[in-house]
Amino acid sequence: MSARIDPVTTEIIRNAFISIANDMNAALIRSAFTPVIYEGKDCSVALIDEQGEVLGQSLGLPLFLGNLEICVKLIAEQHGWDYFKPGDVFYMNDSYMTGTHLNDSTVIMPIFNGEERIGFAASRAHWLDVGAKDPGTPVDSHEIYQEGTRWGPTRLYDGGVPRDDVIDLLRRNSRFGDALIGDLNAQIAAGRTGERRLRALFERFGAEQIRAARDEIFRQTEARERAAIQQIPDGEYTAEGSLDDDGLGNGPIPVRLKIDVAGDRMLLDLEGSSPQARGPINCGLTQTIAAVRVAYKLLVSPDMAPNGGSFKPLEVSAPDCSLFNAKEPAACGWYFTPLGLLIDLVVKALAPAMPEQAAGAHYGDSMVITITGTDPRNGNQPYLMIEPTTGGWGAYHGGDGADSLINNVNGSFKDLPIEVFERKYPLRIRRYGIRSDSGGAGRFRGGNGTYREYEVLSDSVMYLWFERSVTPAWGLFDGSSAQPPRVEVDVPGEATQTHLKVNALSVPAGTIIRSHTGGGGGYGPALERDVQLVRQDVVDGFVSKQKAWADYGVVLNDDLSVDNEATDEARSAMR
């Protein structure tokens, strides 16, 4: 039986867990070697207890919500809890275990206080290159063996002693081996930070008090989530959509889900979604569960930090050898593409029962542009630039969608500052801004996407992964859908090309690349939007005069004042 603990001590320990996770994340970011981590923040950490349950998780990529704890439990299932020793460091990236692509490095370190295991420090970060057939992540892979070296749980440190031969193997299988080792060491530094902080917490409060507080935190979280689910009317809720293709031209790819709500429990079933695709859009079940948890948090408990009491009322089911429960040898390089759509579909399915919590769909995918080559400014050293781009989010009850925000799977991911970007790579950003008219119309307007124009300064190769043109961001409750993405490529002396996905396209010096991401869906009928808000959207450049008239029935004069008589006539005719 747990010891009794007072509420004040419980709250101190609750916040200490979160603080430790935040310190771990800061150590990782400050120590990392590659911009995708130290500027983009493509990483996540978790502090986990001795039984594999989350104590605290830092701000980071929502897509990894509750995923790192599953990885700890997978190692224990394979080898038993006694397999962990003080000073051990484990590395794994197997897509069918972690659920993600091989570039996502998961590093797990057990934490001991004396001879007693008291927890784990876990982190995940995107490594630039892990030995795929093409630099970074190939767009046209059709089996996992083309995507890099695949590792099950592997000891990199044995009892505190580095296994130099294994670490050297990691280095040799990357085009950017030195940076890979630097980023690995940053993840180890994050783990050591968590180790020191958790030991100090145990020394301050003692194991009995900490575990009593942990149990109370878990109990409170589970109780609140079950109470929230009980507010949703029992029933079956469904939604479906489609991905453009699998990267190899096969598509559209259907995604279907059914949600059963019964009392304080929620079951999500993905039966009817596509079998695992030939192209690299598959993911392991572990990551599917994490993505569903993101949607669940959006609706059920958005104000509560995740911990070991979270998600107990939620069950997720996906058929074997399906898009969401892939098996060897399915390619998984762009695993997050169906997950962004899945998150939006969960919200869409439950919107009739939760209209004040739901939002229109967002632009939906990371919309990644990758450019690689050699940099003549740096002795022709190889470079690899990978950049997810921002777009519009869906409107919701009471508010417009956000403009130019990173997608829902990437959370706190940041743009590289243009100064850093142009210093690191032989590329120039010529234009960057909000793509007007790309958000869906509604009583509340969907957020706009982004335009970004790149100039290539040395002969390079480009990879594109843009999505959601078949199922662009939809609106809710008569709100309109948003505009889909578009990418134009101007190679000197050639006609303009348009692409959404392309693998290893030659882009010689002087090439101009213009990306346009999609917007978010609107919420409610557009004719119910306040006329002055429409006018302000035009003044701010979010909506054009033509769209103000066509979508909202608002007629503006040359000085952007409202023509009230013409507006009344236009809205009456549209109704």
C-alpha positions as CSV (number, residue, x, y, z in Angstrom):
1,M,0.0,0.0,0.0
2,S,1.3,3.5,-0.9
3,A,2.2,5.9,1.8
4,R,-0.2,8.8,2.5
5,I,0.9,12.1,1.0
6,D,-0.4,15.6,1.3
7,P,-1.5,17.7,-1.8
8,V,1.2,20.3,-1.5
9,T,4.0,17.7,-1.7
10,T,2.2,16.0,-4.5
11,E,2.2,19.2,-6.5
12,I,5.8,19.9,-5.8
13,I,6.8,16.5,-7.0
14,R,4.5,16.7,-10.0
15,N,6.1,19.9,-11.2
16,A,9.6,18.5,-10.4
17,F,9.0,15.6,-12.8
18,I,8.0,18.0,-15.6
19,S,11.0,20.3,-14.7
20,I,13.4,17.4,-15.0
21,A,12.0,16.5,-18.4
22,N,12.4,20.1,-19.6
23,D,16.0,20.3,-18.4
24,M,16.7,17.1,-20.3
25,N,15.3,18.6,-23.4
26,A,17.3,21.8,-23.0
27,A,20.5,19.8,-22.6
28,L,19.8,17.8,-25.7
29,I,19.1,20.9,-27.8
30,R,22.1,22.9,-26.5
31,S,24.4,19.9,-27.1
32,A,23.2,18.8,-30.6
33,F,25.4,19.1,-33.7
34,T,22.8,19.4,-36.4
35,P,20.4,22.3,-37.1
36,V,17.4,20.0,-37.4
37,I,17.8,19.5,-33.6
38,Y,19.4,22.6,-32.2
39,E,17.3,25.0,-34.3
40,G,14.4,23.0,-35.5
41,K,14.0,21.1,-32.2
42,D,13.1,17.8,-33.9
43,C,13.4,15.9,-30.6
44,S,11.5,14.8,-27.6
45,V,12.4,13.4,-24.1
46,A,10.6,11.7,-21.3
47,L,11.3,10.9,-17.7
48,I,10.0,7.4,-16.9
49,D,9.5,5.5,-13.7
50,E,11.0,2.1,-12.9
51,Q,7.9,0.3,-14.2
52,G,8.0,2.1,-17.6
53,E,5.3,4.7,-16.9
54,V,5.8,8.4,-17.8
55,L,6.6,10.7,-14.9
56,G,7.2,13.8,-17.1
57,Q,7.5,14.6,-20.8
58,S,8.9,17.9,-22.1
59,L,7.4,20.1,-24.8
60,G,8.5,18.6,-28.0
61,L,7.0,16.7,-30.9
62,P,3.4,15.7,-29.9
63,L,3.7,12.7,-32.3
64,F,5.9,11.0,-29.7
65,L,3.3,11.3,-27.0
66,G,3.6,8.3,-24.8
67,N,5.7,6.5,-27.4
68,L,9.0,6.5,-25.5
69,E,7.5,4.6,-22.5
70,I,6.4,1.9,-25.0
71,C,9.9,1.5,-26.2
72,V,11.2,1.0,-22.6
73,K,8.5,-1.7,-22.1
74,L,9.4,-3.4,-25.4
75,I,13.0,-3.9,-24.2
76,A,11.7,-5.3,-20.9
77,E,9.4,-7.6,-22.7
78,Q,12.3,-9.0,-24.7
79,H,14.9,-9.3,-22.0
80,G,13.2,-8.8,-18.6
81,W,13.6,-5.8,-16.2
82,D,16.8,-7.2,-14.7
83,Y,18.5,-6.7,-18.1
84,F,19.1,-3.1,-17.3
85,K,22.3,-2.2,-15.4
86,P,23.7,1.1,-14.0
87,G,25.5,3.0,-16.7
88,D,23.8,1.3,-19.6
89,V,22.8,3.2,-22.7
90,F,20.5,1.6,-25.3
91,Y,19.9,2.7,-28.9
92,M,17.0,1.6,-31.1
93,N,15.4,2.7,-34.4
94,D,13.5,-0.3,-35.7
95,S,10.4,1.1,-37.4
96,Y,8.2,-1.8,-36.4
97,M,9.1,-1.4,-32.7
98,T,9.4,2.4,-32.3
99,G,6.7,3.0,-35.0
100,T,8.7,5.8,-36.7
101,H,11.3,6.0,-39.5
102,L,14.8,4.9,-39.1
103,N,16.1,8.4,-38.8
104,D,14.5,8.8,-35.4
105,S,17.0,7.7,-32.9
106,T,15.7,6.5,-29.6
107,V,18.2,6.5,-26.7
108,I,17.1,4.9,-23.4
109,M,19.1,5.0,-20.1
110,P,18.1,3.3,-16.9
111,I,18.6,5.4,-13.7
112,F,19.7,3.7,-10.5
113,N,20.0,5.1,-7.0
114,G,22.6,2.8,-5.5
115,E,21.5,-0.7,-6.5
116,E,17.8,0.2,-6.9
117,R,16.4,1.1,-10.4
118,I,14.3,4.2,-9.9
119,G,13.5,5.1,-13.5
120,F,14.6,5.8,-17.1
121,A,15.7,8.8,-19.1
122,A,14.6,8.4,-22.7
123,S,15.0,10.7,-25.8
124,R,14.3,10.7,-29.5
125,A,15.9,12.9,-32.1
126,H,16.1,13.0,-35.8
127,W,19.5,12.0,-37.2
128,L,20.2,13.5,-40.6
129,D,21.3,10.3,-42.3
130,V,21.4,6.7,-41.2
131,G,22.7,5.1,-44.4
132,A,19.7,5.0,-46.7
133,K,20.0,4.6,-50.4
134,D,19.7,8.4,-50.8
135,P,20.8,11.1,-48.4
136,G,18.3,11.6,-45.6
137,T,15.0,9.8,-46.2
138,P,14.3,8.5,-49.8
139,V,10.9,9.5,-51.3
140,D,10.6,6.4,-53.5
141,S,11.7,3.5,-51.2
142,H,9.6,0.4,-51.3
143,E,11.2,-1.7,-48.6
144,I,12.8,-0.7,-45.3
145,Y,16.2,-2.0,-46.3
146,Q,16.5,1.0,-48.6
147,E,15.9,3.4,-45.8
148,G,19.0,2.9,-43.7
149,T,20.5,0.6,-41.1
150,R,17.9,-0.9,-38.7
151,W,18.6,-1.5,-35.1
152,G,16.7,-3.3,-32.4
153,P,17.5,-2.4,-28.8
154,T,21.3,-2.3,-28.7
155,R,23.7,-1.5,-25.8
156,L,26.0,1.3,-26.7
157,Y,27.3,1.7,-23.2
158,D,27.7,-1.5,-21.0
159,G,27.8,-0.6,-17.3
160,G,29.0,2.9,-18.1
161,V,31.7,1.7,-20.6
162,P,31.2,2.7,-24.2
163,R,31.2,-0.1,-26.8
164,D,33.4,1.7,-29.3
165,D,33.1,-1.0,-32.0
166,V,29.3,-0.6,-32.1
167,I,29.4,3.2,-31.9
168,D,32.0,3.1,-34.8
169,L,29.5,1.0,-36.8
170,L,26.9,3.7,-36.4
171,R,29.3,6.4,-37.5
172,R,30.4,4.4,-40.6
173,N,26.9,3.9,-41.8
174,S,26.0,7.6,-42.1
175,R,27.0,10.1,-44.7
176,F,27.4,12.6,-41.8
177,G,28.9,10.2,-39.3
178,D,30.6,12.8,-37.1
179,A,27.4,14.8,-36.7
180,L,25.6,11.6,-35.9
181,I,28.0,10.9,-33.0
182,G,27.6,14.4,-31.9
183,D,23.8,14.1,-31.8
184,L,24.1,10.7,-30.0
185,N,26.3,12.3,-27.3
186,A,23.7,15.1,-27.0
187,Q,21.0,12.5,-26.3
188,I,23.3,10.8,-23.7
189,A,23.9,14.3,-22.1
190,A,20.1,14.6,-21.9
191,G,19.9,11.2,-20.1
192,R,22.7,12.1,-17.7
193,T,20.8,15.3,-16.8
194,G,17.7,13.3,-16.0
195,E,19.7,10.9,-14.0
196,R,21.2,13.6,-11.8
197,R,18.0,15.4,-11.3
198,L,15.9,12.3,-10.5
199,R,18.5,11.1,-8.0
200,A,18.5,14.5,-6.3
201,L,14.7,14.4,-6.1
202,F,14.8,10.9,-4.4
203,E,17.5,12.2,-2.0
204,R,15.2,15.1,-1.0
205,F,11.9,13.3,-0.6
206,G,12.8,9.6,-0.3
207,A,11.5,6.8,-2.5
208,E,8.3,6.2,-0.4
209,Q,7.1,9.8,-0.7
210,I,7.9,10.1,-4.4
211,R,6.1,6.8,-5.3
212,A,3.1,7.9,-3.2
213,A,3.0,11.2,-5.1
214,R,3.4,9.4,-8.4
215,D,0.5,7.0,-7.6
216,E,-1.7,10.0,-6.6
217,I,-0.8,11.9,-9.8
218,F,-1.6,8.9,-11.9
219,R,-4.9,8.3,-10.1
220,Q,-6.0,12.0,-10.5
221,T,-5.2,12.0,-14.2
222,E,-7.0,8.7,-15.0
223,A,-10.1,9.9,-13.0
224,R,-10.3,13.2,-14.8
225,E,-9.9,11.6,-18.2
226,R,-12.6,9.0,-17.5
227,A,-14.9,11.8,-16.3
228,A,-14.3,13.7,-19.5
229,I,-15.1,10.7,-21.7
230,Q,-18.3,10.2,-19.8
231,Q,-19.5,13.6,-21.0
232,I,-19.3,12.3,-24.6
233,P,-22.6,10.7,-25.6
234,D,-22.2,6.9,-26.0
235,G,-22.3,5.8,-29.6
236,E,-20.3,5.0,-32.7
237,Y,-18.5,7.8,-34.6
238,T,-16.9,7.5,-38.0
239,A,-14.8,9.5,-40.4
240,E,-12.7,8.8,-43.5
241,G,-10.3,10.5,-45.9
242,S,-7.5,9.8,-48.4
243,L,-3.9,10.4,-48.8
244,D,-2.7,11.5,-52.2
245,D,-0.5,8.5,-52.9
246,D,2.3,6.4,-51.5
247,G,5.2,8.2,-53.1
248,L,5.3,5.7,-55.9
249,G,2.2,7.0,-57.7
250,N,-0.2,4.5,-56.1
251,G,-3.3,6.2,-54.7
252,P,-5.4,7.6,-53.3
253,I,-4.8,5.8,-50.1
254,P,-7.9,5.4,-47.9
255,V,-7.9,6.0,-44.1
256,R,-11.1,5.0,-42.2
257,L,-11.8,4.9,-38.5
258,K,-14.5,4.1,-36.1
259,I,-14.7,5.3,-32.6
260,D,-16.9,3.6,-30.0
261,V,-17.6,5.5,-26.8
262,A,-19.1,3.5,-24.0
263,G,-19.3,5.1,-20.5
264,D,-15.8,6.1,-19.5
265,R,-14.0,4.1,-22.3
266,M,-13.1,4.9,-25.9
267,L,-12.1,2.4,-28.5
268,L,-10.7,3.5,-31.9
269,D,-10.6,0.9,-34.7
270,L,-8.8,1.4,-38.0
271,E,-10.3,-1.6,-39.8
272,G,-11.0,-0.6,-43.4
273,S,-8.0,1.6,-43.8
274,S,-5.5,0.7,-46.5
275,P,-3.3,-2.4,-46.3
276,Q,0.4,-1.5,-45.9
277,A,1.4,0.4,-49.0
278,R,4.2,-0.3,-51.4
279,G,5.6,3.2,-50.8
280,P,7.1,4.6,-47.6
281,I,4.0,5.8,-45.8
282,N,3.6,2.9,-43.4
283,C,4.1,3.0,-39.7
284,G,4.3,0.7,-36.7
285,L,1.4,0.3,-34.3
286,T,3.4,2.0,-31.5
287,Q,3.4,5.2,-33.4
288,T,-0.2,4.9,-34.5
289,I,-1.1,4.7,-30.8
290,A,0.9,7.8,-30.1
291,A,-0.8,9.7,-32.9
292,V,-4.3,8.8,-31.6
293,R,-3.2,10.0,-28.2
294,V,-2.5,13.4,-29.7
295,A,-6.0,13.6,-31.0
296,Y,-7.4,12.3,-27.7
297,K,-5.4,15.0,-25.8
298,L,-6.8,17.7,-28.1
299,L,-10.3,16.8,-27.1
300,V,-10.3,15.0,-23.8
301,S,-7.6,16.5,-21.6
302,P,-5.7,19.3,-23.3
303,D,-4.8,21.1,-20.1
304,M,-3.2,18.1,-18.3
305,A,0.5,17.2,-18.7
306,P,0.8,13.5,-19.8
307,N,1.9,10.9,-17.3
308,G,1.4,7.3,-16.4
309,G,-2.3,7.9,-15.6
310,S,-3.0,9.2,-19.1
311,F,-4.7,7.2,-21.9
312,K,-5.9,4.4,-19.6
313,P,-9.5,4.7,-21.0
314,L,-8.2,4.6,-24.6
315,E,-7.8,1.5,-26.7
316,V,-6.4,1.5,-30.3
317,S,-6.8,-1.3,-32.8
318,A,-5.3,-1.6,-36.3
319,P,-5.2,-4.8,-38.5
320,D,-1.8,-6.5,-38.9
321,C,0.0,-5.6,-42.2
322,S,-2.0,-2.4,-42.6
323,L,-0.9,1.1,-43.1
324,F,-1.1,1.7,-39.3
325,N,0.4,-1.6,-38.2
326,A,3.1,-2.3,-40.8
327,K,5.2,-5.4,-40.8
328,E,8.6,-6.3,-42.4
329,P,9.6,-5.3,-45.1
330,A,7.2,-2.3,-45.4
331,A,8.9,1.0,-46.1
332,C,8.3,3.6,-43.3
333,G,10.3,6.7,-44.3
334,W,7.3,9.0,-44.4
335,Y,5.4,7.3,-41.6
336,F,3.9,10.6,-40.3
337,T,1.9,11.3,-43.4
338,P,-1.1,9.1,-42.6
339,L,-0.9,10.1,-38.9
340,G,-1.5,13.8,-39.6
341,L,-4.7,12.8,-41.5
342,L,-5.6,10.4,-38.8
343,I,-5.5,13.0,-36.0
344,D,-7.7,15.3,-38.1
345,L,-10.2,12.5,-38.7
346,V,-10.5,11.6,-35.0
347,V,-11.5,15.2,-34.4
348,K,-13.9,15.2,-37.4
349,A,-15.5,12.0,-36.2
350,L,-16.2,13.3,-32.7
351,A,-17.1,16.9,-33.8
352,P,-20.9,16.3,-33.7
353,A,-20.6,15.2,-30.1
354,M,-18.0,17.9,-29.1
355,P,-18.7,20.9,-31.3
356,E,-17.0,23.4,-28.9
357,Q,-13.8,21.4,-28.6
358,A,-13.5,20.4,-32.3
359,A,-11.7,22.3,-35.0
360,G,-11.6,22.2,-38.8
361,A,-8.8,20.1,-40.3
362,H,-5.3,21.6,-40.6
363,Y,-3.0,21.6,-43.7
364,G,-2.1,18.1,-42.6
365,D,1.5,17.2,-43.3
366,S,5.1,18.2,-42.7
367,M,5.4,19.4,-46.3
368,V,9.1,18.6,-46.4
369,I,11.7,20.0,-48.8
370,T,15.2,18.4,-48.7
371,I,18.1,19.7,-50.7
372,T,21.5,18.1,-50.7
373,G,24.8,18.6,-52.5
374,T,28.2,20.1,-51.9
375,D,29.0,23.6,-50.6
376,P,31.7,25.4,-52.6
377,R,32.0,28.0,-49.8
378,N,33.2,25.2,-47.5
379,G,35.7,23.3,-49.6
380,N,32.9,21.4,-51.4
381,Q,31.9,19.6,-48.2
382,P,28.6,17.7,-48.4
383,Y,25.5,19.3,-47.0
384,L,21.9,18.2,-46.4
385,M,19.1,20.7,-45.7
386,I,15.8,19.2,-44.5
387,E,13.0,21.6,-43.7
388,P,9.4,20.9,-42.7
389,T,7.2,23.9,-43.7
390,T,4.3,25.5,-42.0
391,G,0.7,25.9,-43.0
392,G,-2.8,26.8,-41.8
393,W,-4.8,25.3,-39.0
394,G,-8.5,24.8,-38.8
395,A,-10.9,27.3,-37.2
396,Y,-12.8,26.4,-34.1
397,H,-15.8,27.5,-32.1
398,G,-14.9,31.0,-31.1
399,G,-11.7,31.6,-33.0
400,D,-10.0,31.7,-36.4
401,G,-7.4,29.1,-37.3
402,A,-3.7,29.9,-36.8
403,D,-1.8,31.1,-39.9
404,S,1.6,29.5,-40.9
405,L,2.0,27.1,-38.0
406,I,3.8,23.8,-38.0
407,N,1.6,20.8,-38.3
408,N,0.1,18.9,-35.4
409,V,2.5,16.0,-35.3
410,N,5.5,18.4,-35.0
411,G,4.4,20.6,-32.2
412,S,7.2,22.9,-31.0
413,F,9.3,22.3,-34.2
414,K,10.8,25.7,-35.2
415,D,11.8,27.3,-38.5
416,L,15.5,27.8,-39.0
417,P,16.2,31.6,-38.8
418,I,17.0,32.7,-42.4
419,E,20.4,34.0,-41.2
420,V,21.3,30.5,-39.9
421,F,19.8,28.9,-43.0
422,E,21.8,30.9,-45.4
423,R,25.0,30.6,-43.4
424,K,24.7,26.8,-43.2
425,Y,23.7,26.0,-46.7
426,P,24.4,27.3,-50.3
427,L,20.8,28.4,-50.6
428,R,19.0,31.7,-50.4
429,I,15.5,32.5,-49.2
430,R,14.1,35.1,-51.6
431,R,10.6,35.4,-50.4
432,Y,8.7,34.1,-47.3
433,G,5.3,35.0,-46.1
434,I,1.6,34.1,-45.5
435,R,-0.3,32.6,-48.5
436,S,-3.4,34.7,-48.7
437,D,-6.8,33.1,-49.6
438,S,-5.5,29.6,-48.7
439,G,-7.6,29.2,-45.6
440,G,-11.2,27.9,-45.7
441,A,-14.0,30.5,-45.3
442,G,-16.4,30.3,-42.4
443,R,-17.9,32.2,-39.5
444,F,-14.4,31.6,-38.1
445,R,-11.8,31.7,-40.9
446,G,-9.3,28.8,-41.4
447,G,-5.7,29.8,-41.1
448,N,-3.6,30.5,-44.1
449,G,-0.6,28.5,-45.4
450,T,2.9,29.8,-46.2
451,Y,4.8,30.6,-49.4
452,R,8.6,30.2,-49.4
453,E,11.0,30.8,-52.3
454,Y,14.4,29.2,-52.4
455,E,17.3,30.0,-54.8
456,V,19.8,27.2,-55.3
457,L,23.4,28.6,-55.3
458,S,25.3,25.4,-56.2
459,D,24.4,22.3,-58.2
460,S,22.3,20.2,-55.9
461,V,19.6,17.5,-55.7
462,M,16.1,18.0,-54.3
463,Y,13.6,15.7,-52.6
464,L,10.0,16.8,-52.0
465,W,7.2,15.4,-49.9
466,F,4.0,17.5,-50.0
467,E,0.6,16.0,-49.2
468,R,-3.1,16.5,-48.8
469,S,-4.2,17.6,-52.3
470,V,-6.8,14.8,-52.5
471,T,-8.2,15.5,-49.1
472,P,-7.3,19.2,-48.4
473,A,-8.3,20.6,-45.0
474,W,-12.0,20.4,-44.6
475,G,-14.3,22.7,-42.6
476,L,-16.8,21.9,-39.9
477,F,-20.5,22.9,-39.6
478,D,-20.7,24.4,-43.1
479,G,-17.2,25.9,-43.0
480,S,-15.3,25.7,-46.3
481,S,-12.3,23.6,-47.2
482,A,-8.9,25.1,-47.6
483,Q,-6.6,25.3,-50.6
484,P,-4.2,22.4,-51.2
485,P,-0.4,22.7,-51.5
486,R,1.6,23.5,-54.6
487,V,5.3,23.5,-55.5
488,E,6.8,25.1,-58.6
489,V,10.4,24.5,-59.8
490,D,12.1,26.8,-62.3
491,V,15.3,25.2,-63.6
492,P,17.3,27.7,-65.7
493,G,16.4,27.4,-69.4
494,E,13.5,25.0,-68.8
495,A,9.7,25.3,-68.4
496,T,8.3,25.5,-64.9
497,Q,7.7,22.1,-63.3
498,T,5.1,21.4,-60.7
499,H,5.6,18.6,-58.1
500,L,4.3,17.4,-54.8
501,K,6.6,14.4,-54.4
502,V,9.9,13.9,-56.2
503,N,13.0,11.9,-55.5
504,A,16.5,13.1,-56.4
505,L,15.5,15.9,-58.9
506,S,18.6,17.7,-60.2
507,V,18.4,21.4,-59.3
508,P,21.5,23.2,-60.8
509,A,22.7,26.5,-59.5
510,G,20.2,29.2,-60.3
511,T,17.1,27.0,-59.8
512,I,14.2,28.7,-58.1
513,I,11.8,26.6,-55.9
514,R,8.5,28.1,-54.8
515,S,6.6,26.2,-52.1
516,H,3.0,27.0,-51.2
517,T,1.4,25.1,-48.3
518,G,-2.3,24.5,-47.7
519,G,-4.6,26.3,-45.3
520,G,-6.9,25.2,-42.5
521,G,-10.7,24.5,-42.8
522,G,-13.3,27.1,-41.8
523,Y,-15.9,26.7,-39.0
524,G,-19.5,27.7,-39.5
525,P,-21.2,29.4,-42.4
526,A,-19.1,32.1,-44.1
527,L,-22.1,34.4,-44.4
528,E,-22.3,34.5,-40.6
529,R,-18.8,36.1,-40.4
530,D,-18.9,39.7,-39.1
531,V,-18.5,42.1,-42.0
532,Q,-15.8,44.1,-40.2
533,L,-13.7,41.0,-39.5
534,V,-13.8,40.2,-43.2
535,R,-12.7,43.8,-44.0
536,Q,-9.8,43.5,-41.5
537,D,-8.7,40.2,-43.1
538,V,-8.4,42.1,-46.4
539,V,-6.5,44.9,-44.7
540,D,-4.1,42.4,-43.1
541,G,-3.6,40.6,-46.4
542,F,-5.1,37.3,-45.2
543,V,-8.0,37.5,-47.7
544,S,-8.2,39.2,-51.1
545,K,-11.0,41.7,-52.1
546,Q,-12.2,39.1,-54.7
547,K,-12.5,36.3,-52.1
548,A,-14.1,38.6,-49.6
549,W,-16.9,39.1,-52.1
550,A,-17.0,35.5,-53.5
551,D,-16.9,33.7,-50.2
552,Y,-18.3,36.1,-47.7
553,G,-20.5,38.5,-49.8
554,V,-18.6,41.5,-48.5
555,V,-18.0,44.2,-51.1
556,L,-15.2,46.7,-50.4
557,N,-14.5,50.0,-52.0
558,D,-11.1,51.1,-53.4
559,D,-10.2,52.5,-50.0
560,L,-11.2,49.2,-48.4
561,S,-14.2,50.6,-46.7
562,V,-17.3,48.4,-46.7
563,D,-20.0,49.2,-49.3
564,N,-22.9,48.3,-47.0
565,E,-25.6,48.4,-49.6
566,A,-23.8,46.2,-52.1
567,T,-22.8,43.9,-49.3
568,D,-26.4,43.5,-48.1
569,E,-27.4,42.7,-51.7
570,A,-24.6,40.2,-52.2
571,R,-25.3,38.4,-49.0
572,S,-29.0,38.2,-49.6
573,A,-28.4,36.8,-53.1
574,M,-25.9,34.2,-51.7
575,R,-28.4,33.1,-49.1
